[in-house]
């Protein structure tokens, strides 16, 4: 959780502000995953801060959603090119992939558990960049 919060701070994901009276606040929570290596043993434990985007309302909190997806036929063609050219294929895990997308709307999210200022109910995080499970996330 500490590494995830550090990444959020380094990317200037949010600023700490008082919640305006006419704005809606979105909840947040931690999602925990266990990452395994290729042999099946535990490689590391990972935590990810996610927004409770299901509380957002269309046309009030966001205007449109966009989710880029890859078709399996494209993946198959790319793998075929790699195999035919005998190129090396590596797998990688991208940390904080959504943190590079700037938000157009004003999004206010509650402090995550474990944050030093989570006890102050008047303060929230005004997000400048997207996080997982927001309706505005790419």
Secondary structure as the mmCIF struct_conf table of DSSP 4:
data_model
#
loop_
_struct_conf.conf_type_id
_struct_conf.id
_struct_conf.beg_label_comp_id
_struct_conf.beg_label_asym_id
_struct_conf.beg_label_seq_id
_struct_conf.end_label_comp_id
_struct_conf.end_label_asym_id
_struct_conf.end_label_seq_id
HELX_RH_AL_P HELX_RH_AL_P1 UNK A 2 UNK A 10
TURN_TY1_P TURN_TY1_P1 UNK A 11 UNK A 12
STRN STRN1 UNK A 14 UNK A 18
HELX_LH_PP_P HELX_LH_PP_P1 UNK A 19 UNK A 20
TURN_TY1_P TURN_TY1_P2 UNK A 21 UNK A 22
STRN STRN2 UNK A 25 UNK A 26
STRN STRN3 UNK A 28 UNK A 36
TURN_TY1_P TURN_TY1_P3 UNK A 38 UNK A 39
BEND BEND1 UNK A 40 UNK A 41
STRN STRN4 UNK A 42 UNK A 51
HELX_RH_3T_P HELX_RH_3T_P1 UNK A 53 UNK A 55
STRN STRN5 UNK A 58 UNK A 58
TURN_TY1_P TURN_TY1_P4 UNK A 59 UNK A 61
STRN STRN6 UNK A 62 UNK A 62
BEND BEND2 UNK A 63 UNK A 63
HELX_RH_AL_P HELX_RH_AL_P2 UNK A 72 UNK A 84
TURN_TY1_P TURN_TY1_P5 UNK A 85 UNK A 86
TURN_TY1_P TURN_TY1_P6 UNK A 95 UNK A 96
HELX_RH_3T_P HELX_RH_3T_P2 UNK A 97 UNK A 100
HELX_LH_PP_P HELX_LH_PP_P2 UNK A 101 UNK A 101
STRN STRN7 UNK A 102 UNK A 109
HELX_LH_PP_P HELX_LH_PP_P3 UNK A 110 UNK A 112
TURN_TY1_P TURN_TY1_P7 UNK A 113 UNK A 114
TURN_TY1_P TURN_TY1_P8 UNK A 116 UNK A 119
TURN_TY1_P TURN_TY1_P9 UNK A 121 UNK A 122
STRN STRN8 UNK A 123 UNK A 129
STRN STRN9 UNK A 132 UNK A 132
TURN_TY1_P TURN_TY1_P10 UNK A 133 UNK A 133
TURN_TY1_P TURN_TY1_P11 UNK A 135 UNK A 136
#
